[in-house]
């Protein structure tokens, strides 16, 4: 954490009370491999508070685990884009995720 990062608010957030992951084992969201990340993303994709969860992780610079459907690497990329003033593209994270998964599997990537 740097001097500009706010201290995490450890009080339970309202969105946390309805998060889909609340009833699941925390280990599912702190995977050690890409398969585990994909599994966590699928859970997040069905969650009604996915956006709030991702913003929490971005605000407090949470370095580990899958939050709001984004891995550590994806969150670093989002923060870098924001710092660089690049325009927000709601589909960018999903396209990047697809691109990364395809590249990891050696598959050609075509994204529109």
N, C-alpha and C positions, 0 to 999 in steps of 0.2 A: 504494500500500500504506500502511496506517496502522500505528500503533504496536502494535495488537493482532493484526495479521496475522503469522503465523509466516513466517520466511524459508523460501522453497521448498527442498525437499529435492531437489537436482539429481541425486542418485544414482538410478540406474535402479530403479524400483519393480518388484516381482515381477509385478504385474498388467500392466505395460507390455510385458512379454515375450510375452504372449499376446493383446494387443489386436489387434483386426481391422485397425486403421488402420496398424499397424506396417509393413506391406509396401506401403502406398500413399503417394502423394506428399503431403507435409505441406500443400501448397497447397489440397488438397481440403477441409481442415478450417479454413481461414482464408479463407472466401469473401468476396466483395465485394458479393454480392447475395442476395436471398431464395431464388433457385433453387439457388444453391450451398449455402446452409444446409440446404435440404430434402434435397439429395443427401447431404450429410454425415450428417444425421439418419438417413437410410435405412441407411447403413453402420453407424452406432452401434447402431441398433435390432437388428442381427443379431450384436452383439458380446457375448461372455460376461462381459466386465468393465466393462460400461457404468456400473454403479452406482459402482464403485471409481474410475473415471475422473472421473465427475461430482463425487464427494466430494473428490477431489484438487483439482480446479479450484475448488471452493467453499472448501476449507480454505486454499488459498494465494492466493485471490482473483485467479485468472487472468482477465485482462480481455479477451483476444482469442481468437477462434476458437470452434469447436464442440467441446465436451468432454462426454462422456457423453450425447450427444444434445441438449444444451442450448446455445442461443446465448448471447452475452454478456448480452443483455436478459433472457432467461429465468433465467440464473444470478443476476442482480441481484434479480429478483423473488423467487427462492427464498430468498436471503439476507435480504431485507427481511422476508419472512414469518417466518423463523426468529427474527430480531431482535425482531419484534413478538409472538413467542410464539404465533403462530397454529398450530393443529394441523396436523400433517403429513398430507397426503393423497396417497398414491402415484399416484393418477390425475389429480391436479390439473395437473401439468406437461403431460401428454398432452392434456387437455381444453383447457388454455390455448393450447397449440400449435395445435390444431385451430381454436379460436376465432380466433386471430391470422391463420392462413392464410385462413380464410373471410372475415374482415373485410378482409384485404388484396385479396381478389378481388371484394369487393362482394357476397358471397353471404350469405343469411340464415344465422344460426347457431342450431342446436338441439342442445343437449348435455344428456344425461340424467345 
